[in-house]
Amino acid sequence: MTKIRNGTPAGLLGAARWGKSSYSGAVGNCVELAWLAGGHVAVRNSRDPNGPALIHAHTGIEALVAAVKNW
């Protein structure tokens, strides 16, 4: 398997199960997340499902969500 790092094409994360918020619209401009092995989370643009994915530690995503909720 290709080493997973920021910018890895999302299409190479074949085992990833992508999901998006139930609040997302049907226009296709959503951010999608996938849980990866090792406690990482991949983030991609739904308009470019095979484009680059940003890879973050699970704790970083938790901090982001908490900050947005408290905004």
Secondary structure, DSSP 4 states (H G I P E B T S, - for coil): -PPP-TTEEGGG-TT---B--TT--SSS--EEEEEETTTEEEEEETT-TTSEEEEEEHHHHHHHHHHHHT-
